[in-house]
Amino acid sequence: MGKIGIYGSSFDPITNVHLWTASTILQRCKLDKVIFLPCSSKRKDKQMQTEDKHRLTMVELAVENNDKFIVDDYEMKQNAWNITTYETLKHFKNKYKNDTIYFIMGADLLIDIGQCKWGNSDLLIQENKFIVMARDGINMLKAISSSPILRNNDDGETFHLIDKGLAMEISSTYIREELSLGGEPRYLLPESCYKYIKNQSLYT
């Protein structure tokens, strides 16, 4: 039985911090694989700046030399507008039946789930395991204790909290803004992705 982390994000674009975060979590949590899951532009809770095909290509370029990183376009292939993380995790648990699946997310998203802002929030927590990354200004233990659905499903294995050394805050938004203003964020993302962005004239 292996351990697999599902790392969902817009990746618009993928950054070096995304890669560093995934690598750190893989090492600390003793994962066998990290699956990078670019979310679909069809999701009603997301607003993308870039077409799915470009974001997918950039993630593929970014992880092509790491055999522990996998790219999966499952969400991008879904036609429904009501895609939820709950349904996505159900898919991966069925696909990797002999492995333990973890959903990787930031502490800000943990708060949103605890406040039932996600589809099927209660079932999502009841049926899955999570690796939660610290975010500046968020007390993760307090977030769990102050939410009924989080604290009542905290059996000691539901949440793996990582609160040391994952506070780097270089966002995709920052990179997009720099590119749109003629800035030079070259060293904040993989070189292959930077060249792809330039070749495709993205974010200008």
RALIN-V857164 format. One record per residue. N is the residue number from 1. RES is the residue in three letters. SS is DSSP state (~ for helix, > for strand, _ for the rest). PSI is psi as a letter, one per 40 degrees, with the letter a starting at -180 (none if undefined). OMEGA is omega in whole degrees, -180 to 180 (* if undefined). Layout:
n=N res=RES ss=SS psi=PSI omega=OMEGA
n=N res=RES ss=SS psi=PSI omega=OMEGA
This chain:
n=1 res=MET ss=_ psi=h omega=180
n=2 res=GLY ss=_ psi=i omega=178
n=3 res=LYS ss=> psi=h omega=-175
n=4 res=ILE ss=> psi=h omega=176
n=5 res=GLY ss=> psi=h omega=176
n=6 res=ILE ss=> psi=h omega=-176
n=7 res=TYR ss=> psi=g omega=-180
n=8 res=GLY ss=> psi=h omega=178
n=9 res=SER ss=> psi=i omega=174
n=10 res=SER ss=_ psi=d omega=-176
n=11 res=PHE ss=_ psi=f omega=-172
n=12 res=ASP ss=_ psi=g omega=4
n=13 res=PRO ss=_ psi=i omega=171
n=14 res=ILE ss=_ psi=i omega=-177
n=15 res=THR ss=_ psi=i omega=175
n=16 res=ASN ss=~ psi=d omega=178
n=17 res=VAL ss=~ psi=d omega=174
n=18 res=HIS ss=~ psi=d omega=-177
n=19 res=LEU ss=~ psi=d omega=179
n=20 res=TRP ss=~ psi=d omega=178
n=21 res=THR ss=~ psi=d omega=-180
n=22 res=ALA ss=~ psi=d omega=-180
n=23 res=SER ss=~ psi=d omega=180
n=24 res=THR ss=~ psi=d omega=179
n=25 res=ILE ss=~ psi=d omega=179
n=26 res=LEU ss=~ psi=d omega=-178
n=27 res=GLN ss=~ psi=d omega=-176
n=28 res=ARG ss=~ psi=d omega=-176
n=29 res=CYS ss=_ psi=e omega=178
n=30 res=LYS ss=_ psi=f omega=178
n=31 res=LEU ss=_ psi=i omega=176
n=32 res=ASP ss=_ psi=d omega=-179
n=33 res=LYS ss=> psi=i omega=167
n=34 res=VAL ss=> psi=h omega=178
n=35 res=ILE ss=> psi=h omega=176
n=36 res=PHE ss=> psi=h omega=-173
n=37 res=LEU ss=> psi=g omega=177
n=38 res=PRO ss=> psi=h omega=-177
n=39 res=CYS ss=_ psi=i omega=-177
n=40 res=SER ss=_ psi=i omega=174
n=41 res=SER ss=_ psi=e omega=178
n=42 res=LYS ss=_ psi=e omega=-179
n=43 res=ARG ss=_ psi=h omega=-177
n=44 res=LYS ss=_ psi=e omega=-179
n=45 res=ASP ss=_ psi=e omega=-179
n=46 res=LYS ss=_ psi=i omega=174
n=47 res=GLN ss=_ psi=h omega=-174
n=48 res=MET ss=_ psi=i omega=175
n=49 res=GLN ss=_ psi=e omega=-171
n=50 res=THR ss=_ psi=i omega=179
n=51 res=GLU ss=_ psi=i omega=-179
n=52 res=ASP ss=~ psi=d omega=-175
n=53 res=LYS ss=~ psi=d omega=180
n=54 res=HIS ss=~ psi=d omega=-180
n=55 res=ARG ss=~ psi=d omega=178
n=56 res=LEU ss=~ psi=d omega=-180
n=57 res=THR ss=~ psi=d omega=-179
n=58 res=MET ss=~ psi=d omega=178
n=59 res=VAL ss=~ psi=d omega=178
n=60 res=GLU ss=~ psi=d omega=178
n=61 res=LEU ss=~ psi=d omega=-175
n=62 res=ALA ss=~ psi=d omega=-173
n=63 res=VAL ss=~ psi=e omega=-170
n=64 res=GLU ss=_ psi=d omega=-178
n=65 res=ASN ss=_ psi=e omega=-180
n=66 res=ASN ss=_ psi=h omega=-175
n=67 res=ASP ss=_ psi=e omega=176
n=68 res=LYS ss=_ psi=e omega=177
n=69 res=PHE ss=> psi=h omega=180
n=70 res=ILE ss=> psi=i omega=174
n=71 res=VAL ss=> psi=h omega=179
n=72 res=ASP ss=_ psi=h omega=-178
n=73 res=ASP ss=_ psi=f omega=-177
n=74 res=TYR ss=_ psi=d omega=-177
n=75 res=GLU ss=~ psi=d omega=-179
n=76 res=MET ss=~ psi=d omega=-178
n=77 res=LYS ss=~ psi=e omega=-180
n=78 res=GLN ss=_ psi=h omega=-178
n=79 res=ASN ss=_ psi=d omega=-175
n=80 res=ALA ss=_ psi=i omega=177
n=81 res=TRP ss=_ psi=e omega=-177
n=82 res=ASN ss=_ psi=f omega=177
n=83 res=ILE ss=_ psi=h omega=178
n=84 res=THR ss=_ psi=i omega=177
n=85 res=THR ss=~ psi=d omega=179
n=86 res=TYR ss=~ psi=d omega=-180
n=87 res=GLU ss=~ psi=d omega=179
n=88 res=THR ss=~ psi=d omega=-180
n=89 res=LEU ss=~ psi=d omega=176
n=90 res=LYS ss=~ psi=d omega=178
n=91 res=HIS ss=~ psi=d omega=-176
n=92 res=PHE ss=~ psi=d omega=176
n=93 res=LYS ss=~ psi=d omega=177
n=94 res=ASN ss=~ psi=d omega=-180
n=95 res=LYS ss=~ psi=d omega=-179
n=96 res=TYR ss=_ psi=g omega=-172
n=97 res=LYS ss=_ psi=d omega=-177
n=98 res=ASN ss=_ psi=e omega=-178
n=99 res=ASP ss=_ psi=i omega=174
n=100 res=THR ss=> psi=h omega=-176
n=101 res=ILE ss=> psi=h omega=177
n=102 res=TYR ss=> psi=h omega=174
n=103 res=PHE ss=> psi=h omega=-178
n=104 res=ILE ss=> psi=h omega=-179
n=105 res=MET ss=> psi=i omega=176
n=106 res=GLY ss=> psi=i omega=-178
n=107 res=ALA ss=~ psi=d omega=178
n=108 res=ASP ss=~ psi=d omega=178
n=109 res=LEU ss=~ psi=d omega=175
n=110 res=LEU ss=~ psi=d omega=179
n=111 res=ILE ss=~ psi=d omega=180
n=112 res=ASP ss=~ psi=d omega=179
n=113 res=ILE ss=~ psi=d omega=179
n=114 res=GLY ss=~ psi=d omega=178
n=115 res=GLN ss=_ psi=e omega=177
n=116 res=CYS ss=_ psi=f omega=179
n=117 res=LYS ss=_ psi=e omega=179
n=118 res=TRP ss=_ psi=i omega=177
n=119 res=GLY ss=_ psi=h omega=-179
n=120 res=ASN ss=_ psi=f omega=-177
n=121 res=SER ss=~ psi=d omega=-177
n=122 res=ASP ss=~ psi=d omega=178
n=123 res=LEU ss=~ psi=d omega=178
n=124 res=LEU ss=~ psi=d omega=-180
n=125 res=ILE ss=~ psi=d omega=-177
n=126 res=GLN ss=~ psi=d omega=-168
n=127 res=GLU ss=~ psi=e omega=-174
n=128 res=ASN ss=_ psi=i omega=177
n=129 res=LYS ss=> psi=i omega=-171
n=130 res=PHE ss=> psi=i omega=167
n=131 res=ILE ss=> psi=h omega=-172
n=132 res=VAL ss=> psi=h omega=-179
n=133 res=MET ss=> psi=h omega=179
n=134 res=ALA ss=_ psi=i omega=172
n=135 res=ARG ss=_ psi=i omega=-178
n=136 res=ASP ss=_ psi=h omega=175
n=137 res=GLY ss=_ psi=e omega=-179
n=138 res=ILE ss=_ psi=h omega=175
n=139 res=ASN ss=_ psi=h omega=-173
n=140 res=MET ss=~ psi=d omega=179
n=141 res=LEU ss=~ psi=d omega=178
n=142 res=LYS ss=~ psi=d omega=179
n=143 res=ALA ss=~ psi=d omega=179
n=144 res=ILE ss=~ psi=d omega=-176
n=145 res=SER ss=~ psi=d omega=-177
n=146 res=SER ss=_ psi=e omega=179
n=147 res=SER ss=_ psi=h omega=180
n=148 res=PRO ss=~ psi=d omega=-176
n=149 res=ILE ss=~ psi=d omega=177
n=150 res=LEU ss=~ psi=d omega=-176
n=151 res=ARG ss=~ psi=d omega=-178
n=152 res=ASN ss=_ psi=e omega=176
n=153 res=ASN ss=_ psi=e omega=180
n=154 res=ASP ss=_ psi=g omega=-178
n=155 res=ASP ss=_ psi=e omega=-179
n=156 res=GLY ss=_ psi=e omega=179
n=157 res=GLU ss=_ psi=e omega=-177
n=158 res=THR ss=_ psi=d omega=-176
n=159 res=PHE ss=> psi=h omega=171
n=160 res=HIS ss=> psi=h omega=-175
n=161 res=LEU ss=> psi=h omega=177
n=162 res=ILE ss=> psi=h omega=-173
n=163 res=ASP ss=_ psi=e omega=180
n=164 res=LYS ss=_ psi=h omega=169
n=165 res=GLY ss=_ psi=e omega=177
n=166 res=LEU ss=_ psi=f omega=-174
n=167 res=ALA ss=_ psi=e omega=178
n=168 res=MET ss=_ psi=h omega=-173
n=169 res=GLU ss=_ psi=g omega=171
n=170 res=ILE ss=_ psi=h omega=-171
n=171 res=SER ss=_ psi=i omega=174
n=172 res=SER ss=~ psi=d omega=179
n=173 res=THR ss=~ psi=d omega=179
n=174 res=TYR ss=~ psi=d omega=-180
n=175 res=ILE ss=~ psi=d omega=179
n=176 res=ARG ss=~ psi=d omega=-179
n=177 res=GLU ss=~ psi=d omega=179
n=178 res=GLU ss=~ psi=d omega=-180
n=179 res=LEU ss=~ psi=d omega=-178
n=180 res=SER ss=~ psi=d omega=-179
n=181 res=LEU ss=_ psi=e omega=180
n=182 res=GLY ss=_ psi=e omega=179
n=183 res=GLY ss=_ psi=a omega=-175
n=184 res=GLU ss=_ psi=g omega=179
n=185 res=PRO ss=_ psi=f omega=-171
n=186 res=ARG ss=~ psi=d omega=-172
n=187 res=TYR ss=~ psi=e omega=176
n=188 res=LEU ss=~ psi=e omega=-180
n=189 res=LEU ss=_ psi=i omega=-178
n=190 res=PRO ss=_ psi=i omega=-178
n=191 res=GLU ss=~ psi=d omega=-180
n=192 res=SER ss=~ psi=d omega=178
n=193 res=CYS ss=~ psi=d omega=178
n=194 res=TYR ss=~ psi=d omega=180
n=195 res=LYS ss=~ psi=d omega=179
n=196 res=TYR ss=~ psi=d omega=179
n=197 res=ILE ss=~ psi=d omega=-180
n=198 res=LYS ss=~ psi=d omega=-178
n=199 res=ASN ss=~ psi=d omega=-178
n=200 res=GLN ss=~ psi=e omega=-179
n=201 res=SER ss=_ psi=f omega=179
n=202 res=LEU ss=_ psi=i omega=174
n=203 res=TYR ss=_ psi=e omega=180
n=204 res=THR ss=_ psi=none omega=*
